[in-house]
Amino acid sequence: MQVHRRAACALIACAGFVASAALADTPAWEQLSDAPDPGHARASAVAAPERYADAARHWRGAEDINAWIGAHFEYDRARALELSEGARAGRPQAAAIVDPEAFFAAPRGVCVDLSHFAVSTLRQIEPASQAAYLMIEFEPVLVQGRWLRRHWMASFRRDGAYWFFADSKRPGHLAGPYDTVEQFLAEYARYRARPILSHRLLPTYERQLRTKAARTAPASPG
């Protein structure tokens, strides 16, 4: 019995060392950005129609969208850097966000691409869900000459409670239920280890991106 316990302790210690090593090897860009958390496991592949229109007819709610996101989403680090405030200096046009059909065909992008796909699709398949964009404004951090501040995800209502998903930091994670948005944000700020300065539930991302693109203050769409 003692041998088994010593072996179990050794395995736990080894696992902890591997996890710590993985985080230690993770660059600051990965830890502070909206790229998927290295500790977040990718979901198993799920069967899905080949075309977006067929998927939208087949899916019934946020859980179906979320399962597909967890299995297929790929974060585009190059695009995130390109869309950051530092990279866009001198060219203040609004960012081109991937439309849902194109995203389904090639599910790669950043947080606002992912949330746009989730909100648009959920509005099609479950209009009563009150799908909306949650825009979070973190305390800005400078990483590789790029200012990181804004983050986007999708929200919906069910039985009076709030739910949140389509988070590029942990794709496939469904958070809820919460009585208020603030309850979720308190938990999320601890998870991200970044202070949240403000937030908004919005019907669209477009005006926020246009306003941000015209400003010179540090920001990024995530």
C-alpha positions in Angstrom: 0.0 0.0 0.0 2.8 2.4 0.9 4.5 1.6 -2.4 1.3 2.4 -4.3 0.9 5.7 -2.4 4.5 6.7 -3.1 4.0 5.8 -6.8 0.8 7.9 -6.9 2.5 10.8 -5.3 5.4 10.6 -7.8 2.9 10.6 -10.7 1.1 13.6 -9.3 4.4 15.5 -8.8 5.5 14.6 -12.3 2.2 15.8 -13.7 2.5 19.1 -11.8 6.0 19.5 -13.1 4.9 19.0 -16.7 2.0 21.4 -16.3 4.3 24.0 -14.7 6.9 23.5 -17.5 4.2 24.0 -20.1 3.1 27.3 -18.6 6.7 28.3 -18.1 7.4 27.7 -21.8 4.3 29.7 -22.8 5.3 33.1 -24.0 3.8 36.2 -22.5 1.8 36.8 -25.7 0.0 33.4 -25.2 -0.7 34.0 -21.5 -2.0 37.6 -21.8 -3.7 37.4 -25.2 -7.0 35.9 -26.1 -5.3 32.8 -27.6 -6.6 29.5 -26.2 -5.3 28.6 -22.7 -2.6 25.9 -23.0 -4.4 24.1 -20.1 -7.7 24.0 -22.0 -8.3 20.6 -23.6 -9.7 20.5 -27.2 -13.0 18.8 -27.4 -13.4 15.6 -29.4 -14.4 15.9 -33.0 -18.2 16.1 -33.5 -20.1 15.1 -36.6 -21.4 18.2 -38.5 -22.8 18.8 -42.0 -20.4 20.0 -44.6 -22.3 23.2 -45.4 -23.1 26.0 -43.0 -26.7 26.2 -44.1 -27.2 22.6 -43.4 -25.5 22.9 -40.0 -27.8 25.9 -39.1 -30.8 23.7 -39.9 -29.5 20.7 -38.0 -28.4 22.6 -34.8 -31.0 23.3 -32.1 -29.2 25.6 -29.7 -26.1 27.1 -28.2 -24.9 23.7 -27.0 -24.6 22.4 -30.6 -22.8 25.5 -31.7 -20.5 25.3 -28.7 -19.6 21.7 -29.3 -18.6 22.4 -32.9 -16.5 25.4 -31.8 -14.7 23.3 -29.2 -13.7 20.8 -31.8 -12.9 23.0 -34.7 -11.8 26.5 -33.7 -8.2 27.6 -34.4 -6.9 30.9 -33.1 -5.1 33.0 -35.7 -2.2 34.6 -33.9 -0.9 36.5 -37.0 -4.4 38.0 -37.5 -4.6 39.1 -33.8 -1.3 40.9 -34.2 -2.4 42.5 -37.4 -5.6 43.8 -35.9 -3.9 45.1 -32.8 -3.7 48.9 -32.2 0.0 49.1 -32.7 -0.1 47.3 -36.1 -3.0 49.4 -37.3 -1.4 52.8 -36.6 -1.7 55.0 -39.6 -4.4 52.9 -41.2 -7.6 53.4 -39.1 -10.0 51.4 -41.3 -12.4 49.1 -39.6 -11.4 45.4 -39.4 -13.0 43.0 -41.8 -14.7 40.4 -39.7 -15.2 36.9 -41.1 -18.8 36.1 -42.0 -20.4 33.0 -40.4 -20.5 30.9 -43.6 -16.8 31.6 -44.4 -15.9 30.9 -40.8 -17.7 27.6 -40.8 -15.7 26.6 -43.9 -12.4 27.7 -42.4 -12.9 28.1 -38.6 -9.8 30.2 -37.9 -9.8 33.7 -36.5 -9.8 35.8 -33.4 -12.3 36.4 -30.6 -14.5 38.8 -32.6 -14.7 36.4 -35.5 -15.7 33.6 -33.2 -18.3 35.6 -31.3 -19.8 36.9 -34.5 -20.2 33.3 -35.8 -21.8 32.2 -32.5 -24.2 35.2 -32.1 -25.3 35.2 -35.8 -25.9 31.4 -35.8 -27.7 31.3 -32.5 -30.0 34.1 -33.7 -30.9 32.0 -36.7 -31.6 28.7 -34.8 -33.0 30.0 -31.5 -34.3 33.6 -31.8 -35.8 33.6 -28.3 -32.3 33.2 -26.8 -31.6 36.9 -26.9 -28.1 36.3 -28.3 -25.8 39.3 -27.9 -22.1 40.3 -27.9 -20.3 40.7 -24.6 -17.5 43.2 -25.0 -15.0 43.2 -22.2 -12.5 46.0 -21.7 -9.5 44.8 -19.7 -6.8 46.9 -18.2 -4.5 47.3 -21.3 -1.2 45.4 -21.5 1.6 45.8 -23.9 2.8 42.6 -25.5 5.4 42.5 -28.3 4.7 46.1 -29.1 0.9 45.5 -29.3 -1.7 46.8 -26.9 -4.2 44.2 -25.8 -7.4 45.4 -24.2 -10.8 44.4 -25.7 -12.2 40.9 -25.8 -15.4 39.6 -27.3 -17.6 36.6 -26.6 -21.2 35.5 -27.1 -24.0 35.6 -24.5 -27.6 34.4 -24.4 -30.5 34.1 -21.9 -32.3 31.0 -20.7 -34.9 30.9 -18.0 -34.0 34.4 -16.9 -30.3 33.5 -16.4 -27.2 34.6 -18.4 -24.9 32.2 -20.3 -21.6 32.9 -22.1 -19.7 31.0 -24.7 -17.6 31.3 -27.9 -14.6 32.4 -25.9 -11.4 32.2 -27.9 -9.5 31.7 -24.6 -11.4 28.5 -23.9 -13.3 27.4 -27.0 -16.1 25.0 -26.3 -16.6 26.1 -22.7 -20.1 27.0 -21.8 -20.3 29.3 -18.7 -23.5 29.6 -16.7 -26.1 30.1 -15.4 -25.5 33.5 -13.8 -28.0 35.8 -12.2 -26.1 38.8 -13.5 -23.4 39.6 -16.0 -21.3 41.0 -13.2 -21.2 37.6 -11.5 -19.7 36.1 -14.5 -17.2 38.9 -15.0 -15.9 38.6 -11.4 -15.2 34.9 -12.0 -13.7 35.6 -15.5 -11.4 38.4 -14.2 -9.9 35.9 -11.8 -9.5 33.3 -14.5 -7.8 35.7 -16.8 -5.8 37.3 -14.0 -6.5 40.7 -15.7 -8.6 43.5 -14.2 -11.8 44.3 -16.1 -12.4 48.1 -16.5 -15.8 48.0 -18.2 -18.1 45.8 -20.2 -21.2 46.0 -22.5 -23.8 43.7 -23.8 -24.2 44.8 -27.4 -26.5 43.8 -30.3 -23.5 44.2 -32.8 -19.8 44.5 -32.8 -19.7 47.0 -35.7 -19.9 50.4 -34.1 -17.4 49.4 -31.4 -14.9 48.4 -34.0 -15.4 51.5 -36.0 -15.0 53.8 -33.0 -11.9 51.9 -31.9 -10.3 52.0 -35.3 -10.7 55.8 -35.3 -9.0 56.2 -31.9 -5.3 56.3 -31.1 -5.7 54.9 -27.6 -4.4 51.3 -27.1 -7.0 48.7 -28.1 -7.4 45.5 -30.0 -10.4 43.4 -31.1 -8.9 40.3 -29.6 
